[in-house]
Amino acid sequence: MRPKLPPRSQTPDVSVVNWQMIYCSFALILVVFFAMMVSYSILSGKGMRAVRRHFVQGSSLHAPGSSMTPLSGIPFEESGDAAVLIQNATTRFGLGNTVRVSMGREGIDIFMKDRVLFAAGAVNVDKGLHPYLNVIADAAARNGLQIQVRVHVSESGAGMGGDPSPWMLSSLRAVNIMRYFLAYDRLAADQVSAAGSVVMPGSGSAPDAEEGIALHLSVGG
């Protein structure tokens, strides 16, 4: 007779134990990963809302105002993004002291001092500012906005010697800005309008009475 062998021990298979440990570790990693993603999303959302509150509220993007005024006709998130994008470009191109960006319910207003886009007596847009204008055109195209170009020239700021008259100078500058936006090929012809005007020295301090270039971005003009 064969001797009886002792019963096999009930120790689990080592390979099964290792597989279970790997599975649990992988599941734990996934849980931690998703928890981190949720936390990052919450923090990012709060950060973006804070940035938008800083730039979009009030009448000026350079200083906080009294209340947020979403642009009528497009969602607040999109209008806020457009305004922040233009303001960031203004800072990036070193134009903070010569360009004002503001946003209200009727649209986004950009006012540039007289010598920002043009040299004295010149009618051609400074090539160095083409990238800045591209940012504005991109923001308008992405949000379906129209751009109104208004160039204001002082009565005493042109018409000297061979220079064009103030009316001619303001009109040519406005048309050339419009032509540049259209040549950039992101805006339709009916999305851009242009006009020139002559202002009297000391006639007022509102943007539409100052010598310079005013761009108004709005829904439906």
Residue frames as a rotation matrix with the C-alpha (Angstrom) as fourth column:
MET 1
0.565 0.825 0.000 0.00
0.825 -0.565 0.000 0.00
0.000 0.000 -1.000 0.00
ARG 2
-0.184 -0.576 0.796 1.03
0.500 -0.752 -0.429 3.53
0.846 0.319 0.427 -0.81
PRO 3
-0.584 -0.029 -0.811 1.52
0.776 -0.315 -0.547 5.75
-0.239 -0.949 0.206 2.18
LYS 4
0.524 0.830 0.194 -1.11
0.850 -0.523 -0.059 8.44
0.052 0.196 -0.979 2.50
LEU 5
-0.540 -0.676 0.501 0.11
0.664 -0.708 -0.240 11.86
0.517 0.203 0.831 1.56
PRO 6
-0.500 0.365 -0.785 -0.81
0.578 -0.535 -0.616 14.82
-0.645 -0.762 0.057 3.73
PRO 7
0.506 0.765 0.397 -3.49
0.827 -0.301 -0.474 17.05
-0.243 0.569 -0.786 2.22
ARG 8
-0.280 -0.595 0.754 -2.31
0.785 -0.594 -0.177 20.01
0.553 0.542 0.633 0.15
SER 9
-0.606 0.030 -0.795 -2.12
0.572 -0.678 -0.461 23.29
-0.553 -0.734 0.394 1.95
GLN 10
0.390 0.875 0.287 -4.77
0.887 -0.274 -0.370 25.86
-0.245 0.400 -0.883 1.09
THR 11
-0.256 -0.567 -0.783 -2.19
0.272 -0.820 0.504 28.56
-0.928 -0.084 0.364 0.28
PRO 12
0.771 0.607 -0.190 -3.48
0.010 -0.310 -0.951 30.64
-0.636 0.731 -0.245 -2.69
ASP 13
0.442 -0.572 0.691 -1.63
0.897 0.273 -0.347 30.60
0.010 0.774 0.634 -5.97
VAL 14
-0.227 -0.644 -0.731 1.14
0.598 -0.684 0.418 33.22
-0.769 -0.342 0.540 -5.94
SER 15
-0.874 -0.126 0.468 0.31
0.476 -0.409 0.778 34.36
0.093 0.904 0.418 -9.48
VAL 16
0.081 0.981 0.175 -3.32
0.770 -0.173 0.614 35.04
0.633 0.085 -0.770 -8.50
VAL 17
0.435 0.024 -0.900 -2.23
0.793 -0.485 0.370 37.09
-0.427 -0.874 -0.230 -5.49
ASN 18
-0.612 -0.745 -0.265 0.16
0.488 -0.620 0.615 39.16
-0.622 0.247 0.743 -7.60
TRP 19
-0.651 0.431 0.625 -2.53
0.583 -0.244 0.775 39.81
0.486 0.869 -0.093 -10.21
GLN 20
0.429 0.860 -0.275 -4.96
0.833 -0.259 0.489 40.99
0.349 -0.439 -0.828 -7.54
MET 21
0.125 -0.465 -0.876 -2.35
0.676 -0.606 0.418 43.36
-0.726 -0.645 0.239 -6.10
ILE 22
-0.864 -0.455 0.218 -1.62
0.449 -0.497 0.742 44.83
-0.229 0.739 0.634 -9.53
TYR 23
-0.261 0.860 0.439 -5.34
0.703 -0.142 0.696 45.29
0.661 0.490 -0.568 -10.20
CYS 24
0.553 0.482 -0.680 -5.89
0.830 -0.394 0.396 47.04
-0.077 -0.783 -0.617 -6.86
SER 25
-0.286 -0.751 -0.595 -2.87
0.567 -0.633 0.527 49.30
-0.773 -0.187 0.607 -7.42
PHE 26
-0.849 -0.008 0.528 -4.08
0.498 -0.345 0.796 50.24
0.175 0.938 0.298 -10.88
ALA 27
0.154 0.984 0.091 -7.58
0.792 -0.178 0.584 50.99
0.591 -0.018 -0.807 -9.59
LEU 28
0.395 -0.074 -0.916 -6.11
0.770 -0.518 0.374 53.18
-0.502 -0.852 -0.147 -6.83
ILE 29
-0.705 -0.703 -0.099 -4.03
0.491 -0.584 0.647 55.10
-0.512 0.407 0.756 -9.37
LEU 30
-0.545 0.580 0.605 -7.14
0.601 -0.234 0.765 55.75
0.585 0.780 -0.221 -11.47
VAL 31
0.482 0.754 -0.446 -9.06
0.850 -0.280 0.445 57.01
0.211 -0.594 -0.776 -8.44
VAL 32
0.039 -0.565 -0.824 -6.23
0.612 -0.638 0.467 59.40
-0.790 -0.523 0.321 -7.51
PHE 33
-0.837 -0.392 0.382 -5.92
0.527 -0.387 0.757 60.57
-0.149 0.835 0.530 -11.12
PHE 34
-0.164 0.865 0.475 -9.61
0.684 -0.247 0.687 61.40
0.711 0.437 -0.551 -11.45
ALA 35
0.542 0.318 -0.778 -9.60
0.819 -0.408 0.403 63.14
-0.189 -0.856 -0.482 -8.06
MET 36
-0.397 -0.776 -0.490 -6.70
0.525 -0.630 0.572 65.32
-0.753 -0.030 0.657 -9.21
MET 37
-0.772 0.146 0.619 -8.48
0.564 -0.290 0.773 66.12
0.292 0.946 0.142 -12.48
VAL 38
0.307 0.952 -0.003 -11.64
0.804 -0.258 0.535 67.20
0.509 -0.166 -0.845 -10.66
SER 39
0.385 -0.229 -0.894 -9.64
0.702 -0.556 0.445 69.37
-0.599 -0.799 -0.053 -8.25
TYR 40
-0.703 -0.712 -0.009 -7.69
0.503 -0.505 0.701 70.96
-0.504 0.488 0.713 -11.12
SER 41
-0.443 0.620 0.648 -10.90
0.703 -0.208 0.680 71.66
0.556 0.757 -0.344 -13.02
ILE 42
0.582 0.691 -0.429 -12.46
0.804 -0.407 0.434 73.39
0.125 -0.597 -0.792 -10.02
LEU 43
0.090 -0.643 -0.761 -9.36
0.551 -0.604 0.575 75.51
-0.829 -0.471 0.300 -9.38
SER 44
-0.812 -0.405 0.420 -9.00
0.557 -0.324 0.764 76.41
-0.173 0.855 0.489 -13.06
GLY 45
-0.032 0.893 0.449 -12.65
0.817 -0.235 0.527 77.45
0.576 0.384 -0.722 -13.26
LYS 46
0.662 0.243 -0.709 -12.28
0.682 -0.587 0.436 79.69
-0.309 -0.772 -0.555 -10.22
GLY 47
-0.304 -0.877 -0.372 -9.09
0.515 -0.480 0.710 81.20
-0.801 0.024 0.598 -11.64
MET 48
-0.729 0.062 0.681 -10.65
0.648 -0.256 0.717 81.98
0.219 0.965 0.147 -15.00
ARG 49
0.392 0.917 0.073 -13.69
0.813 -0.382 0.439 83.54
0.430 -0.113 -0.896 -13.35
ALA 50
0.425 -0.305 -0.852 -11.40
0.595 -0.616 0.517 85.74
-0.682 -0.727 -0.080 -11.29
VAL 51
-0.693 -0.712 0.113 -9.48
0.520 -0.386 0.762 86.83
-0.499 0.587 0.638 -14.39
ARG 52
-0.397 0.613 0.683 -12.69
0.738 -0.228 0.635 87.65
0.545 0.756 -0.362 -16.23
ARG 53
0.619 0.629 -0.470 -14.02
0.785 -0.485 0.385 89.61
0.014 -0.608 -0.794 -13.25
HIS 54
0.004 -0.718 -0.696 -10.79
0.536 -0.586 0.607 91.63
-0.844 -0.376 0.382 -13.16
PHE 55
-0.867 -0.481 0.127 -10.72
0.337 -0.380 0.861 92.47
-0.366 0.790 0.492 -16.87
VAL 56
-0.601 0.662 0.448 -14.37
0.621 0.034 0.783 92.55
0.503 0.749 -0.431 -17.91
GLN 57
0.175 0.780 -0.601 -16.15
0.977 -0.212 0.010 94.33
-0.119 -0.589 -0.799 -15.09
GLY 58
0.137 -0.043 -0.990 -16.83
0.338 -0.937 0.088 98.04
-0.931 -0.347 -0.114 -15.27
SER 59
0.919 0.290 -0.268 -16.15
-0.084 -0.519 -0.850 100.47
-0.386 0.804 -0.453 -18.07
SER 60
0.434 -0.841 -0.323 -12.40
-0.861 -0.281 -0.425 99.94
0.267 0.462 -0.846 -18.34
LEU 61
0.844 -0.199 -0.498 -10.21
0.189 0.979 -0.070 96.87
0.502 -0.035 0.864 -18.51
HIS 62
-0.179 -0.963 0.202 -7.37
0.084 -0.220 -0.972 98.76
0.980 -0.157 0.120 -16.84
ALA 63
-0.890 -0.074 0.451 -9.22
-0.417 -0.270 -0.868 99.16
0.186 -0.960 0.210 -13.55
PRO 64
-0.732 0.661 -0.162 -12.06
0.681 0.713 -0.169 97.42
0.004 -0.235 -0.972 -11.72
GLY 65
-0.707 0.570 0.418 -15.52
-0.299 -0.777 0.554 98.92
0.641 0.267 0.720 -12.08
SER 66
-0.477 0.593 0.649 -18.87
-0.861 -0.168 -0.480 98.60
-0.175 -0.788 0.591 -10.43
SER 67
0.281 0.664 0.693 -20.48
-0.381 0.740 -0.555 95.69
-0.881 -0.108 0.461 -12.26
MET 68
-0.741 -0.474 0.476 -20.03
0.188 0.534 0.824 93.18
-0.645 0.700 -0.306 -15.02
THR 69
0.145 0.777 -0.613 -21.79
-0.590 -0.429 -0.684 94.05
-0.794 0.460 0.396 -18.26
PRO 70
-0.300 -0.263 0.917 -22.02
0.417 0.828 0.374 91.08
-0.858 0.495 -0.139 -20.64
LEU 71
-0.860 -0.094 -0.502 -22.04
-0.380 -0.539 0.752 91.98
-0.341 0.837 0.428 -24.32
SER 72
0.077 0.990 0.114 -25.59
-0.475 0.137 -0.869 91.84
-0.876 0.012 0.481 -25.64
GLY 73
0.574 0.294 -0.764 -26.11
-0.818 0.174 -0.548 89.21
-0.029 0.940 0.340 -28.33
ILE 74
0.133 -0.552 -0.823 -23.38
-0.247 0.786 -0.567 86.69
0.960 0.279 -0.032 -27.48
PRO 75
0.724 0.177 -0.667 -22.77
0.506 0.520 0.688 84.59
0.469 -0.836 0.286 -24.34
PHE 76
0.916 -0.349 0.199 -20.87
-0.398 -0.720 0.569 86.29
-0.055 -0.600 -0.798 -21.53
GLU 77
0.497 -0.774 0.392 -18.07
0.254 0.562 0.787 83.71
-0.830 -0.292 0.476 -21.59
GLU 78
0.252 -0.391 0.885 -17.35
0.966 0.158 -0.205 84.40
-0.060 0.907 0.417 -25.26
SER 79
0.743 0.047 0.668 -17.55
0.222 -0.958 -0.179 88.19
0.632 0.281 -0.723 -25.01
GLY 80
0.881 -0.444 0.166 -15.37
-0.319 -0.295 0.901 88.11
-0.351 -0.846 -0.401 -21.91
ASP 81
0.358 -0.765 0.535 -12.81
0.623 0.623 0.474 85.95
-0.696 0.163 0.700 -23.67
ALA 82
0.424 -0.164 0.891 -12.69
0.817 -0.355 -0.454 88.37
0.391 0.920 -0.017 -26.63
ALA 83
0.876 -0.055 0.479 -12.13
-0.183 -0.957 0.225 91.38
0.446 -0.285 -0.849 -24.38
VAL 84
0.724 -0.639 0.260 -9.47
-0.169 0.201 0.965 89.61
-0.669 -0.743 0.037 -22.31
LEU 85
0.390 -0.568 0.725 -7.73
0.848 0.529 -0.041 88.41
-0.360 0.631 0.688 -25.49
ILE 86
0.536 -0.147 0.831 -7.52
0.494 -0.744 -0.450 91.96
0.684 0.652 -0.326 -26.86
GLN 87
0.902 -0.200 0.384 -6.41
-0.414 -0.658 0.629 93.38
0.127 -0.726 -0.676 -23.50
ASN 88
0.619 -0.705 0.345 -3.68
0.243 0.590 0.770 90.75
-0.747 -0.393 0.536 -23.18
ALA 89
0.313 -0.482 0.819 -2.45
0.944 0.065 -0.323 91.61
0.102 0.874 0.475 -26.69
THR 90
0.787 0.015 0.617 -2.45
0.050 -0.998 -0.040 95.30
0.615 0.062 -0.786 -25.78
THR 91
0.809 -0.506 0.298 -0.18
-0.420 -0.144 0.896 94.57
-0.410 -0.851 -0.329 -22.84
ARG 92
0.502 -0.624 0.599 1.98
0.556 0.763 0.330 92.10
-0.663 0.167 0.730 -24.78
PHE 93
0.307 -0.356 0.883 2.68
0.873 -0.264 -0.410 94.62
0.379 0.896 0.230 -27.54
GLY 94
-0.546 -0.614 -0.570 3.57
0.814 -0.550 -0.188 97.33
-0.198 -0.567 0.800 -25.02
LEU 95
-0.571 0.409 0.712 0.55
0.311 -0.694 0.649 99.50
0.760 0.592 0.269 -25.86
GLY 96
-0.115 0.589 -0.800 -0.85
0.980 0.199 0.006 99.89
0.162 -0.784 -0.600 -22.35
ASN 97
-0.401 -0.106 -0.910 -0.12
0.503 -0.855 -0.122 103.62
-0.766 -0.507 0.396 -22.23
THR 98
-0.856 0.001 -0.516 -1.43
-0.379 -0.680 0.627 104.43
-0.351 0.733 0.583 -25.71
VAL 99
-0.586 0.688 -0.428 -4.41
-0.184 0.402 0.897 102.09
0.789 0.604 -0.109 -26.15
ARG 100
-0.640 0.492 0.590 -7.56
-0.686 -0.019 -0.727 101.85
-0.346 -0.871 0.349 -24.03
VAL 101
-0.716 0.462 -0.523 -9.76
-0.007 0.744 0.668 98.76
0.698 0.482 -0.530 -24.11
SER 102
-0.738 0.554 0.385 -13.21
-0.556 -0.176 -0.812 98.84
-0.383 -0.813 0.438 -22.53
MET 103
-0.842 0.496 -0.213 -16.29
0.248 0.707 0.663 96.63
0.479 0.505 -0.718 -22.68
GLY 104
-0.679 0.717 0.155 -19.94
-0.590 -0.408 -0.696 97.44
-0.436 -0.565 0.701 -22.14
ARG 105
-0.070 0.755 0.652 -23.29
0.086 0.656 -0.750 95.94
-0.994 0.003 -0.111 -23.02
GLU 106
0.777 0.444 -0.445 -23.14
-0.330 -0.315 -0.890 97.44
-0.536 0.839 -0.098 -26.52
GLY 107
0.879 -0.472 -0.068 -19.71
0.161 0.428 -0.889 96.15
0.449 0.770 0.453 -27.46
ILE 108
0.372 -0.866 -0.334 -15.95
0.798 0.115 0.592 96.29
-0.474 -0.487 0.733 -27.04
ASP 109
0.991 -0.050 0.121 -14.29
0.013 -0.883 -0.469 99.67
0.130 0.467 -0.875 -27.59
ILE 110
0.228 -0.973 -0.046 -10.62
0.912 0.197 0.361 100.10
-0.342 -0.124 0.932 -28.44
PHE 111
0.998 0.065 0.023 -9.22
0.069 -0.947 -0.314 103.63
0.001 0.315 -0.949 -28.58
MET 112
0.232 -0.967 0.101 -5.70
0.963 0.243 0.118 104.27
-0.139 0.070 0.988 -29.88
LYS 113
0.318 -0.219 -0.922 -3.85
0.113 -0.957 0.266 107.54
-0.941 -0.189 -0.280 -29.65
ASP 114
0.788 0.191 -0.585 -3.06
-0.457 -0.454 -0.765 109.30
-0.412 0.870 -0.271 -32.92
ARG 115
0.135 -0.862 -0.488 0.50
-0.983 -0.054 -0.175 108.00
0.125 0.504 -0.855 -33.45
VAL 116
0.061 -0.102 0.993 -0.12
-0.493 0.862 0.119 104.34
-0.868 -0.497 0.003 -32.58
LEU 117
0.416 0.206 0.886 -0.99
0.503 0.759 -0.413 103.10
-0.757 0.617 0.212 -36.08
PHE 118
0.707 -0.081 0.702 0.29
0.640 -0.350 -0.684 105.98
0.301 0.933 -0.196 -38.20
ALA 119
-0.434 -0.844 -0.315 3.33
0.873 -0.480 0.083 108.20
-0.221 -0.239 0.945 -38.38
ALA 120
-0.170 0.355 -0.919 2.73
0.140 -0.915 -0.379 111.96
-0.975 -0.193 0.105 -38.57
GLY 121
-0.079 0.239 -0.968 0.88
-0.804 -0.589 -0.080 112.77
-0.589 0.772 0.239 -41.79
ALA 122
-0.923 -0.330 -0.200 1.01
-0.384 0.741 0.550 109.11
-0.033 0.585 -0.811 -42.97
VAL 123
0.068 0.992 -0.107 -1.97
-0.998 0.066 -0.025 107.13
-0.018 0.108 0.994 -44.23
ASN 124
0.135 -0.092 -0.987 -0.46
-0.339 0.931 -0.133 103.62
0.931 0.353 0.095 -44.31
VAL 125
0.933 0.274 0.233 -0.82
-0.315 0.307 0.898 101.42
0.175 -0.911 0.373 -41.24
ASP 126
0.032 -0.953 0.302 2.45
-0.999 -0.026 0.024 100.81
-0.016 -0.302 -0.953 -39.38
LYS 127
0.182 0.003 -0.983 3.53
-0.444 0.892 -0.080 97.26
0.877 0.451 0.164 -40.28
GLY 128
-0.817 -0.572 -0.063 4.76
-0.181 0.360 -0.915 96.71
0.547 -0.737 -0.398 -36.75
LEU 129
-0.613 0.672 0.415 1.14
-0.643 -0.119 -0.757 96.89
-0.459 -0.731 0.504 -35.54
HIS 130
-0.244 0.519 -0.819 -0.20
-0.766 0.414 0.491 94.36
0.594 0.747 0.297 -38.05
PRO 131
-0.694 -0.014 -0.720 0.00
0.247 0.934 -0.257 91.49
0.677 -0.356 -0.644 -35.51
TYR 132
-0.904 0.389 -0.177 -2.02
0.058 -0.298 -0.953 93.53
-0.423 -0.872 0.247 -33.00
LEU 133
-0.337 0.802 -0.493 -4.72
-0.918 -0.396 -0.016 94.24
-0.208 0.447 0.870 -35.58
ASN 134
-0.479 0.114 -0.870 -4.73
-0.393 0.859 0.329 90.52
0.785 0.499 -0.366 -36.40
VAL 135
-0.938 0.136 -0.319 -5.65
0.344 0.491 -0.801 89.73
0.048 -0.861 -0.507 -32.78
ILE 136
-0.584 0.757 -0.293 -8.59
-0.432 -0.595 -0.678 92.14
-0.688 -0.269 0.674 -33.00
ALA 137
-0.248 0.469 -0.848 -9.70
-0.937 0.106 0.333 90.65
0.246 0.877 0.413 -36.32
ASP 138
-0.739 -0.068 -0.670 -9.45
-0.017 0.996 -0.083 87.11
0.673 -0.050 -0.738 -34.92
ALA 139
-0.891 0.420 -0.171 -11.57
0.207 0.042 -0.977 88.06
-0.403 -0.907 -0.125 -31.89
ALA 140
-0.344 0.787 -0.512 -14.20
-0.762 -0.553 -0.338 89.65
-0.549 0.273 0.790 -34.12
ALA 141
-0.338 0.176 -0.925 -14.26
-0.769 0.515 0.379 86.73
0.542 0.839 -0.038 -36.56
ARG 142
-0.894 -0.083 -0.441 -14.47
0.125 0.898 -0.423 84.10
0.430 -0.433 -0.792 -33.82
ASN 143
-0.701 0.631 -0.332 -17.44
0.405 -0.032 -0.914 85.82
-0.587 -0.775 -0.233 -32.17
GLY 144
-0.195 0.651 0.734 -19.22
0.969 0.011 0.248 87.06
0.153 0.759 -0.632 -35.30
LEU 145
0.205 0.215 -0.955 -18.68
0.565 -0.823 -0.064 90.72
-0.799 -0.526 -0.290 -34.37
GLN 146
0.630 -0.013 0.777 -18.67
0.676 -0.483 -0.557 93.72
0.382 0.876 -0.295 -36.66
ILE 147
-0.215 -0.781 -0.586 -15.92
0.875 -0.421 0.240 96.33
-0.434 -0.462 0.774 -36.51
GLN 148
0.861 0.395 0.321 -16.60
0.486 -0.824 -0.291 100.03
0.149 0.407 -0.901 -36.86
VAL 149
-0.212 -0.974 -0.081 -13.45
0.976 -0.216 0.039 102.01
-0.056 -0.071 0.996 -37.63
ARG 150
0.883 0.434 0.180 -13.52
0.438 -0.899 0.019 105.71
0.170 0.062 -0.984 -36.73
VAL 151
-0.196 -0.980 -0.033 -10.46
0.972 -0.190 -0.138 107.90
0.129 -0.059 0.990 -37.27
HIS 152
0.869 0.457 -0.191 -10.47
0.490 -0.851 0.191 111.36
-0.075 -0.260 -0.963 -35.67
VAL 153
-0.172 -0.930 0.324 -7.90
0.940 -0.254 -0.230 113.92
0.296 0.264 0.918 -36.85
SER 154
0.037 0.113 -0.993 -7.31
0.615 -0.786 -0.066 117.31
-0.788 -0.608 -0.098 -35.30
GLU 155
0.905 0.374 0.205 -8.04
0.395 -0.552 -0.734 120.29
-0.161 0.745 -0.647 -37.53
SER 156
0.704 -0.699 -0.129 -4.53
-0.698 -0.714 0.056 121.56
-0.131 0.051 -0.990 -36.87
GLY 157
0.236 -0.634 0.737 -2.89
-0.282 0.681 0.676 118.17
-0.930 -0.368 -0.018 -37.25
ALA 158
-0.113 -0.247 0.962 -2.82
0.816 0.530 0.232 118.01
-0.567 0.811 0.142 -41.06
GLY 159
0.787 0.477 0.392 -2.97
0.616 -0.567 -0.546 120.17
-0.039 0.671 -0.741 -44.12
MET 160
0.554 -0.681 -0.478 0.56
-0.242 -0.682 0.690 121.51
-0.796 -0.267 -0.543 -43.64
GLY 161
-0.450 -0.788 -0.420 2.53
-0.625 -0.058 0.779 121.86
-0.638 0.613 -0.466 -46.87
GLY 162
-0.573 0.152 -0.806 2.00
-0.703 0.414 0.578 118.83
0.422 0.897 -0.130 -49.09
ASP 163
-0.953 0.239 0.186 0.09
0.067 0.766 -0.640 116.87
-0.295 -0.598 -0.746 -46.48
PRO 164
-0.495 0.852 0.170 -3.53
0.540 0.149 0.828 115.93
0.681 0.501 -0.534 -47.20
SER 165
-0.281 0.506 0.816 -6.29
-0.587 -0.763 0.271 117.95
0.759 -0.403 0.511 -45.60
PRO 166
-0.715 0.022 0.699 -7.61
-0.653 0.338 -0.678 116.81
-0.251 -0.941 -0.228 -42.19
TRP 167
0.357 0.922 0.147 -10.74
-0.746 0.377 -0.549 115.35
-0.562 0.086 0.823 -43.80
MET 168
0.566 -0.214 -0.797 -8.72
-0.627 0.515 -0.584 113.51
0.535 0.830 0.157 -46.43
LEU 169
-0.528 -0.848 0.053 -6.19
-0.647 0.361 -0.672 112.28
0.550 -0.389 -0.739 -43.88
SER 170
-0.467 0.402 0.788 -8.84
-0.699 0.379 -0.607 110.88
-0.542 -0.834 0.104 -41.53
SER 171
0.615 0.766 -0.186 -10.77
-0.701 0.424 -0.573 109.24
-0.361 0.483 0.798 -44.37
LEU 172
0.312 -0.580 -0.753 -7.70
-0.638 0.459 -0.618 107.63
0.704 0.673 -0.227 -45.94
ARG 173
-0.712 -0.592 0.376 -6.54
-0.663 0.391 -0.639 106.28
0.231 -0.704 -0.671 -42.59
ALA 174
-0.111 0.763 0.637 -9.96
-0.709 0.389 -0.589 104.83
-0.697 -0.517 0.497 -41.81
VAL 175
0.750 0.403 -0.525 -10.23
-0.661 0.449 -0.601 103.20
-0.006 0.797 0.603 -45.23
ASN 176
-0.034 -0.854 -0.520 -6.73
-0.654 0.412 -0.634 101.73
0.756 0.319 -0.572 -44.98
ILE 177
-0.681 -0.105 0.724 -7.49
-0.682 0.450 -0.576 100.18
-0.265 -0.887 -0.378 -41.59
MET 178
0.371 0.895 0.248 -10.66
-0.627 0.439 -0.644 98.68
-0.685 0.083 0.724 -43.06
ARG 179
0.603 -0.205 -0.771 -8.72
-0.688 0.356 -0.632 97.41
0.404 0.912 0.073 -46.06
TYR 180
-0.534 -0.844 0.046 -6.19
-0.740 0.441 -0.508 95.76
0.409 -0.305 -0.860 -43.79
PHE 181
-0.366 0.473 0.802 -8.89
-0.620 0.518 -0.589 93.94
-0.694 -0.713 0.103 -41.83
LEU 182
0.708 0.691 -0.147 -10.47
-0.545 0.402 -0.736 92.70
-0.449 0.601 0.661 -45.07
ALA 183
0.313 -0.681 -0.662 -7.10
-0.754 0.246 -0.609 91.71
0.577 0.690 -0.437 -46.56
TYR 184
-0.557 -0.481 0.677 -6.44
-0.813 0.481 -0.327 89.61
-0.168 -0.733 -0.659 -43.45
ASP 185
-0.438 0.414 -0.798 -9.24
-0.568 0.561 0.602 87.48
0.697 0.717 -0.011 -44.93
ARG 186
-0.894 0.234 -0.382 -11.07
0.427 0.703 -0.568 86.49
0.136 -0.671 -0.729 -41.76
LEU 187
-0.434 0.754 -0.493 -13.86
0.153 -0.478 -0.865 89.06
-0.888 -0.451 0.092 -41.96
ALA 188
-0.039 0.527 0.849 -16.58
0.988 0.149 -0.047 89.51
-0.152 0.837 -0.526 -44.56
ALA 189
-0.675 -0.258 0.692 -16.94
0.510 -0.840 0.185 92.82
0.534 0.478 0.698 -46.38
ASP 190
0.154 0.834 0.530 -20.12
-0.009 -0.536 0.844 93.67
0.988 -0.135 -0.076 -44.49
GLN 191
0.548 -0.007 -0.837 -18.41
0.791 0.330 0.515 93.12
0.272 -0.944 0.186 -41.12
VAL 192
-0.338 -0.760 -0.556 -16.19
0.829 -0.519 0.206 96.20
-0.445 -0.391 0.806 -41.35
SER 193
0.682 0.482 0.550 -17.12
0.667 -0.718 -0.198 99.85
0.299 0.502 -0.812 -41.84
ALA 194
-0.340 -0.878 -0.336 -14.94
0.924 -0.378 0.053 102.97
-0.173 -0.293 0.940 -41.78
ALA 195
0.705 0.499 0.504 -15.35
0.569 -0.822 0.019 106.72
0.424 0.273 -0.863 -41.42
GLY 196
-0.471 -0.871 -0.137 -13.11
0.834 -0.389 -0.391 109.71
0.287 -0.298 0.910 -40.79
SER 197
0.725 0.683 0.091 -13.80
0.610 -0.697 0.377 112.95
0.321 -0.218 -0.922 -38.99
VAL 198
-0.348 -0.781 0.518 -12.11
0.348 -0.621 -0.702 116.16
0.871 -0.065 0.488 -37.90
VAL 199
0.459 0.458 -0.761 -12.18
0.869 -0.055 0.491 117.25
0.183 -0.887 -0.423 -34.27
MET 200
0.538 -0.225 0.813 -11.61
-0.124 -0.974 -0.187 120.71
0.834 0.000 -0.552 -32.90
PRO 201
-0.527 -0.784 -0.329 -8.83
0.291 0.197 -0.936 121.02
0.799 -0.589 0.124 -30.30
GLY 202
-0.994 0.079 0.081 -10.31
-0.101 -0.302 -0.948 120.97
-0.050 -0.950 0.308 -26.82
SER 203
-0.412 0.900 -0.141 -13.75
-0.619 -0.163 0.768 119.92
0.669 0.403 0.625 -28.03
GLY 204
0.663 0.650 0.372 -14.11
-0.717 0.409 0.564 117.23
0.214 -0.641 0.737 -25.37
SER 205
-0.362 -0.834 0.417 -12.48
-0.918 0.396 -0.003 114.32
-0.163 -0.384 -0.909 -23.57
ALA 206
0.512 0.587 0.627 -14.80
-0.415 0.808 -0.418 111.53
-0.752 -0.046 0.657 -24.68
PRO 207
-0.251 -0.681 0.687 -13.19
0.300 0.620 0.725 108.89
-0.920 0.388 0.049 -26.96
ASP 208
0.219 0.378 0.899 -15.26
0.954 0.109 -0.278 110.03
-0.203 0.919 -0.337 -29.95
ALA 209
0.993 0.100 0.057 -13.96
0.109 -0.978 -0.181 113.59
0.038 0.186 -0.982 -29.52
GLU 210
0.418 -0.908 -0.025 -10.27
-0.216 -0.126 0.968 112.75
-0.882 -0.399 -0.249 -29.13
GLU 211
0.372 -0.428 -0.824 -7.70
-0.923 -0.072 -0.379 112.67
0.102 0.901 -0.422 -31.88
GLY 212
-0.589 -0.585 0.558 -6.95
-0.621 0.769 0.152 109.03
-0.518 -0.257 -0.816 -32.60
ILE 213
-0.591 0.341 -0.731 -8.45
-0.477 0.584 0.657 105.76
0.651 0.737 -0.183 -33.82
ALA 214
-0.355 0.573 0.739 -11.59
-0.789 0.241 -0.566 104.25
-0.502 -0.784 0.366 -32.30
LEU 215
-0.729 0.166 -0.664 -12.57
-0.317 0.778 0.542 100.65
0.607 0.605 -0.515 -33.03
HIS 216
-0.270 0.735 0.622 -15.98
-0.897 0.042 -0.440 99.44
-0.350 -0.676 0.648 -31.90
LEU 217
-0.894 -0.015 -0.448 -16.70
-0.190 0.918 0.349 95.70
0.406 0.397 -0.823 -31.94
SER 218
-0.481 0.804 0.349 -20.35
-0.678 -0.089 -0.729 94.79
-0.556 -0.588 0.588 -31.63
VAL 219
-0.604 0.428 0.673 -23.07
0.542 0.839 -0.048 92.37
-0.585 0.335 -0.738 -32.68
GLY 220
0.223 0.765 0.604 -24.85
0.966 -0.090 -0.243 93.64
-0.132 0.637 -0.759 -35.77
GLY 221
-0.355 -0.453 0.818 -22.84
0.615 -0.772 -0.161 96.84
0.705 0.445 0.552 -35.93
